[in-house]
Amino acid sequence: MDSDRVILCGSSAYEKRYYFNEVFSSLPDAVKEELQIMCVLYTEEVGGVLTLEFDAYGNLLLQVSAREDDLLFDEIGSHLKIKDIRIKRKDLLEGLETYFKVFYLGQAFEDLKEYEDEDEYL
């Protein structure tokens, strides 16, 4: 695991457990619940382990892993499910990135907004 990454949450089909990093306890309860539902549903449907991690730049990464001997892990289903999450939960994922960049990386919200506006014209 990259030491520059910070885990937000994760779920494991193997341990039947959900993990939420208490460093982010200031997130609204509704967001925490949505993250839990999203992660647990993913591992129930596809298997393996799903973690949501922030990299050093504040990008939110959806990391998937599976045991090498896990013959039930659905790799194709995993790719499709991640794509579906990125589309359907786009606002949530972008909001979490903004939250991390502002509150943990100390970036100014105004600077982030200007950068996003520039992307719209490209």
C-alpha positions in Angstrom: 0.0 0.0 0.0 1.2 3.5 -0.8 2.1 5.4 2.4 0.8 8.6 0.8 -2.7 7.3 0.7 -5.4 7.7 3.3 -8.2 5.2 3.5 -11.7 6.6 3.8 -13.6 3.3 4.1 -13.7 -0.2 2.9 -15.6 -3.4 2.8 -14.5 -7.1 2.7 -16.5 -10.0 1.4 -14.1 -12.3 3.1 -14.4 -10.9 6.6 -18.0 -9.7 6.1 -16.9 -6.4 7.6 -17.1 -2.7 6.8 -14.4 -0.2 8.0 -14.8 3.5 8.3 -11.8 5.7 9.2 -12.8 7.7 12.2 -10.5 10.6 11.0 -13.5 11.4 8.8 -16.1 11.4 11.6 -17.0 15.0 10.8 -18.7 13.8 7.6 -22.5 14.0 7.8 -24.2 10.7 8.9 -26.1 10.5 5.7 -22.8 10.5 3.7 -21.3 7.8 6.1 -24.4 5.7 5.6 -24.3 6.1 1.8 -20.6 5.0 1.8 -21.4 2.0 3.9 -24.3 0.9 1.7 -22.2 1.5 -1.5 -19.2 -0.5 -0.2 -21.1 -3.4 1.3 -23.4 -3.8 -1.7 -20.3 -3.9 -4.0 -18.6 -6.7 -2.0 -21.9 -8.6 -1.6 -22.5 -8.5 -5.4 -18.9 -8.9 -6.7 -16.8 -10.2 -3.8 -13.3 -9.3 -2.9 -12.3 -6.1 -1.0 -13.2 -2.5 -1.9 -11.5 0.4 -0.3 -11.9 4.1 -1.0 -8.6 5.9 -0.6 -7.4 9.4 -1.1 -4.0 9.9 -2.8 -1.5 12.7 -1.9 -3.3 15.0 -4.4 -6.8 14.5 -2.9 -8.1 12.2 -5.7 -10.5 9.5 -4.5 -9.5 6.1 -5.7 -11.7 3.0 -5.7 -9.3 0.2 -5.0 -10.4 -3.4 -5.6 -8.5 -6.5 -4.6 -9.3 -10.2 -4.4 -7.5 -13.2 -3.1 -5.6 -15.2 -5.7 -7.5 -18.3 -4.9 -11.0 -16.7 -4.9 -12.7 -18.4 -7.9 -16.0 -16.7 -7.1 -14.6 -13.1 -7.5 -16.3 -11.6 -10.6 -13.6 -9.5 -12.3 -15.8 -8.4 -15.2 -18.6 -7.6 -12.8 -16.1 -5.6 -10.7 -15.2 -3.3 -13.6 -18.8 -2.8 -14.5 -19.8 -2.1 -10.9 -17.0 0.4 -10.4 -18.0 2.2 -13.6 -21.6 2.2 -12.4 -20.5 3.7 -9.0 -18.4 6.4 -10.7 -21.4 7.4 -12.8 -24.3 7.2 -10.3 -22.3 8.5 -7.3 -20.3 11.2 -9.2 -21.6 14.0 -7.0 -20.8 12.1 -3.8 -17.3 11.2 -5.0 -16.5 14.7 -6.2 -17.8 16.2 -2.9 -15.6 13.8 -0.9 -12.6 14.9 -2.9 -13.4 18.6 -2.3 -13.9 17.8 1.4 -10.5 16.1 1.6 -8.7 18.8 -0.3 -10.1 21.6 1.8 -10.1 20.1 5.3 -7.1 17.7 5.1 -4.8 19.2 2.5 -5.6 22.8 3.4 -6.4 23.9 -0.1 -8.6 27.0 -0.5 -12.1 26.2 -1.7 -12.1 29.2 -4.0 -9.0 27.8 -5.8 -10.7 24.5 -6.3 -13.8 26.2 -7.8 -11.7 28.2 -10.2 -9.9 25.0 -11.4 -13.2 23.2 -11.9 -14.5 26.2 -14.0 -11.5 26.0 -16.2 -12.1 22.3 -16.9 -15.6 23.2 -18.3 -14.1 25.2 -21.1 -11.6 22.6 -22.2 
